[in-house]
Amino acid sequence: MLVQRILAWLRGYVIIRIRGPRLERLLNMAVSRGIYLWDIVRLKDGSALAKVSLPGFLALRHLRRRLNLQLGIAARRGLPFWWSALKKRQMLLYGALLFVFVLYLGASFVWQVDVVGNKNLSREQLLRAAEAQGLKPGVWKKQLPLERLEKQLLLQFPQLAWLEIDFEGTRALIRVAEKKLPPEKEVAIEGPASLVANKEGVICEILVFSGEGRVKEGDTVKPGDILIDGVLTPPVPTTPDSPPPEPKKVQAQGIVRARVWYEAIVETERELSWQEPGEVIGRKVIVNLRGHSYTLWQWENNRSSGPRVTAEKRRNPLPGVELITVEQKQLLTRRKQLTAAEAETLVREKAWQQIASQLPAGAEVLQKSFTLLDSGNNSTVKGRIIVETREPIGELRRIE
């Protein structure tokens, strides 16, 4: 059916009005002779409207004479009639073609340059560098050597890991990704130093490379205790008259791991609340023309009170024209009462997140235990988590 209607529009069809007492007989005879009529509508005055192709209309004229019916054309539709009317109005045709040409020509230029993905690098700095290389508003897109521009900008900004220039209509987008620099390393201690404990724990492994070990497996240490001493014990004098030798100082080196326990107590509400956008309570349409802004349309529900959230949508329908739609939505507060199982899961996750933020690199979790505590009321849930880890606990301390 859809294909037939498309073909009918391409070939042209007419909307006819049929009047007379033998209307049904005309329709039956048309069907029997293969004349296709569609969208037949019976009117209150007894006449009918129908659509028929041009060859079908010529065939109906012969049937109309035999049945003594009135047959008239109410409207002409389709490509042949549209083209015929357009040829009579040549200025309209030329104007439409000129408009399409100007629109295409305007879309071939860059009217706006923007930067996406920059964090530490200044947007203005990138735009100035791009303008110096030839990427600026008003330049023809096909004249831009994109590969050369991308290479030049990458060389100019070594802090960039990747750069790409892309077009969205008349807007040129400079997409960048900055390099992730490694964190600055702590300044290494030079000269003699001892390895001391930086937290409390029970020694489970000690391996001395340089210096003298002062602890053994199973010892409990606290922050500041010497694990590997950088002061070596001097040898015993061979004779009573020999002067005592000076102790030798080195930089202690080795691996010391201990079992460390962490504890966190977390309490959370049984009722969760959050905010989300609701219905639209205000809308404004702004057009930017050559740096000047004009408000085309504005609507706001003044009866609505409370917090709001604003969102903008920007698009460029024509070269040099930017349409901005600003919507205001009511900010709604949602609430949810947690079940006992959901509240326990939430407390467990929060407690573990608190512990995980304290764990150093290289820590191995040996055991986790979680216990619900009495919060003293029904509106909150309280829990305790204890985590046992195996981790290095040594840090160097200079020997004065």
Beta strands, then each sheet from edge to edge (+ up, - down):
strand 1: 13-19
strand 2: 37-42
strand 3: 48-53
strand 4: 70-77
strand 5: 112-116
strand 6: 160-168
strand 7: 171-178
strand 8: 193-197
strand 9: 201-210
strand 10: 212-213
strand 11: 220-221
strand 12: 226-229
strand 13: 231-232
strand 14: 248-249
strand 15: 253-269
strand 16: 271-289
strand 17: 292-300
strand 18: 308-318
strand 19: 321-337
strand 20: 364-373
strand 21: 380-392
strand 22: 394-398
sheet 1: 2+ 3- 1+ 4-
sheet 2: 5+ 7+ 6-
sheet 3: 10+ 12- 8+ 22-
sheet 4: 11+ 9- 15+ 21- 20+
sheet 5: 13+ 14-
sheet 6: 17+ 16- 19+ 18-
end
